[in-house]
Amino acid sequence: MVRSRALIAVKVVHTVAWAFFVVCIVGLPVAALFGRFQLAATLAGVVLFEVAVLAVNRMRCPLTDVAARYTDERQANFDIYLPLWLARYNKHVFGPLFVAGGLLALWAWLRTSPS
C-alpha cells in the first residue's frame, strides 16, 4: 500500500513537471509573436536547463528512476500519467516543437531589431 501511494505521488509530480515544460515549449513562440522576447528567452532557458538535466541523466528524467523503486513495471508510461504513445514519443514530439519555436522566436526577434 505504501509503495503504491509513493508511485502515485511520483507520477503526479512527474506529470505536473511534464505539463510545466510543455507550457514553456508552447509558450516560447507565442511570447515571441507578441514581442515578449525576455519571456521567450526565459522559457527557452528553462527548457534548455531541463535538456541539460536529461543529458546528464542519459536522456532519462530523474523521476523515472525514483518511480522505478516502487514498481517492476517498465512500460513507457509507468512513471507518468500520459497515454502510452505520448510517453513513448515524448521527445520526438516536443523536441522538434521546441526547436521550431526557438527558430520562430529568433526570426521574430531579428525582424523587430533595428538594422
N, C-alpha and C positions, 0 to 999 in steps of 0.2 A: 504494500500500500504506500509506503513512504517513497519507494523507488518510482512508482507511477506518478505520484504528486510532484516529485522532483523533475521527472521528464516533462510533465505538463508545464511546469514553471519555465524550464529551459526553452521549450517550444514556443511559449508565449513571448518570452523575451526575444528569442531569435526572430520570430515573426514581426514583432514591433520594430526591431532593428532593421530588418529587411525592408519594411514599409517606409521607414525613415529614409533609407538610401534610395529607394525608388522615388520618393518625393524630391529628393535632391537631384536625381538624374533627370526627372521630368521638369523640374523647376528651372534647371540650368538654361535651356533655350528660351523658356518663357520669360525669365528675368531679363535675358539679353534682348529679346524682342521688344521689351518695354523700356529698354535703355538703362536697366538697373545692373550695370556691369560689375559694381562692387559685390552685389549679392550673387551674381552669376559666378564670379571668381571664388567667393566663399563656398558656394555649393560645389564647385569643381574641386576645391581644396579638400572639402570633407570627403568627397568620393575618392579622390586620389589617396587620402590617408587610409581609407578602407582597403583600397587596392594594395597599398604597401603592407597593411596587416595581413591580407590574404597571401601576398607574395612571400612574406616571411614564414607563413604557416603552410607552405606548399600548396597554395591556392585553395585552402580549406578554411572555412570560418572557425575560429577557436571554439565557438559554441557547439559545433558539431562534435568535437572531442569531449566536451562536457556532457552532451546528451548521450554519447556512446557509453558512458559509465552506468547509465540507468536502463539500458535495453540491449538486447542482442540483435535487434532489427537493424538492417542496413540499407533499406530502400532509400532512394534519393531524398525522400521527404520524411525520413524517420525523426528528424530533428527540428522540423519546422511545419507550420500549418499552411502548406501550399499544395496545390494539385501536383501529382507526381511528375507530369510532363514539365511543369514550370520549375519545379525544384531541380529536375534533371538538366534542363537547358537554360537555367537562370543566367549564367554568364554569357551564353550565346545570344540571349535576348537583350540583356541590359548593357553588355559591353559595347556593342555597336551603337545602341541608343545614346550612351554616354559620349562616345567619340563623335557621333553626328551632332549631338547637342553642343559639344565643345567647339566643333568646327563652325557651327552656326553662330555661336556666341562670338567667336573670333571674327568671323565675317561681319557681324553686326557692329562690333566694336571698331573694326578698321573702317567701316563705311561711315561712321559718325566722327572719326578722328579728323581734325583739320589737316589738310595736305600741305 
